[in-house]
């Protein structure tokens, strides 16, 4: 039975009680959607609309975030290492100093998005769509996998502008 609508606070309480699978839930928009200094490692929020969420110093390492909506989200110093963000929508999101090492972002959408100073060590962005976005200042970009990605008007980690359109690999 699918839950109608639960608050972010209830998700936190249930997570702390040991529950990890929240795939497909609907989050209430009536309360704050800002989290600071929270550990949600290994949580499953696949298909959840996290639009306009604010996360700061939050641990989402190993989280399953497939097909999650992050429209207009703001993440600062968030650990997303080893997370599955495949097919995620990051349109108009601003993520700063986010650890995406070993994360899967295959087929994600980054449109008017910023991954400023992110750790991209072995990040999988294969077949990702990057339009009018910024990766400036991101580290470990030499191991970033962009095979088959569509890149257009993107500021790359080294500050160069890839005006595109380009299907292919970076940094080659």
N, C-alpha and C positions, 0 to 999 in steps of 0.2 A: 504494500500500500504506500503510495507516494504521499509525502507530507505536503501540506498546503503551503506553508510559509513559516520559516523559523528565523530567529534573530542570530546575528553573528555571536552574540553573547551565549546563546544556547549551544551553538556549534562548539564554542570554546569549552563550555561546561561538559558537554558530551565527549569531546576529545580528551579532556583531562580525566574522564571516567573510563577511558580506554577505547572508545569508539573511534574508528579511522575512516570509514566509508560514508561519505556524504555526497556521493555522485548524484547529480541531477536534482539536488535540493533547490528550493527557491528561497533566497535570502530576503528577509524583510528590509524594506528601505526606511522604516519608521525610526530606527535607532542608528547610532553612529556606526559607520563602516570604516573605522580607523583602528588599526592594531599597532601597538608599540611593544617591543621586547617580549614577543610571544613565540613559543616553540610549537610548531605544527608539522614537524618533520614526519614524513611518511603519510600524510593525510591524502585522501582521495576526494578531490573537488571537481572531478571531470564533469564537463557540461554545465557548470555553475556560472551564473552571471555575476562576476565580480567587478562590474563596471563602477567606476568612480571610487573604488576602494583605495584607502591609503595605508600603506604598510611601511613601518620603519623598524629596523633591526629585528626582523622577524625571520625565523628559521623555517623554511619550507623545503629543506633538502630532502630529496627522494620523493617529493610529492607527485601525485598523479593529477595533472591539470590539463588533460587532453580536452580539446574543444571548449576551453574555458574562455569566457568573455572578459577582457581586461580593458575595455574602452575607457578612456579618460582616467586610467589608474595612475597613481603616484607611488612608486616604490623606492625607498632609500635604504641602502645597506642591508638588503634582504638576501638571504642565502637560498638560492634555487639550484644548488649543485645537485647533479644527478636527478633533477626533476624532469618529468615528461610534460612538455608544453606543446606537443605536436597539435597542429590544427588550431592553436590558440589565436585569438584576435586581440592584438595589442594596439589597435587603432587609436591614435592621439594620446598615447601613454607616455609618461616620463618616468624612466627607471634610471636611478643614479647609484653608482657603486654597488651594483647587483652582481652576485656571484652566480654565473651561469655555467661554471665549469662542468663539463661532462653532461650538460643538459641536452635534451632533445627538443628542438624547436622546429622540426621538419614540418613543412607545409603551413607554417604559421603566417600570419598577416601582420606586417608592420607598416602602417600607413600614417604619415605624420607622427612618427614615434621617435623616441630618443632612448638610447641605451648608453648613457654617458658614463665613462670610466668603468664599464662592466668588465668582469673577468670572463673572457670567451675561450678559455682553455678547453680544447676538444669539444666545443659546442657544435651540435649538429643543426645546421640551418638549411639542410638540403631541401630543394624545391620550395623554399620560403619566398614570399613576395615582400620585397622591401621597396617602398615608394616614398619619396620625399621624407626620408628618415635620417637619423644621425647615430653613428656608432663612434663618434669622436672620443678619443682618449681611452678607448677600451684596450685592455691589455691581453696578451696571449692570442692576438688575432691571427698569428701565423699558423695556428692549429685549428682555426675556425673552418668548418666544412660548409661550403656554399654551393656544392655541386647541383646544377640544375636550377639554382635560384634565379628569380627575376629581379633585377636591380635597376632602379631608375631614380636618378637624382638623389643619391645617397652620399652623405658625408661618411667616408670610411674611417677606420680607427686612426690612420696616420694623418687625418685631416684633409686628404685629397677628396675631391668631389667626383663621384662616378655618375656622369650625366645620363648614361645609358641611352636607350634600353639595352640591357645586357642579360643574356642567359649564360651562366657559367660560374667559374671559380674565382675566388679571391685568395691570395693576392695575385695570382697569375694573370 
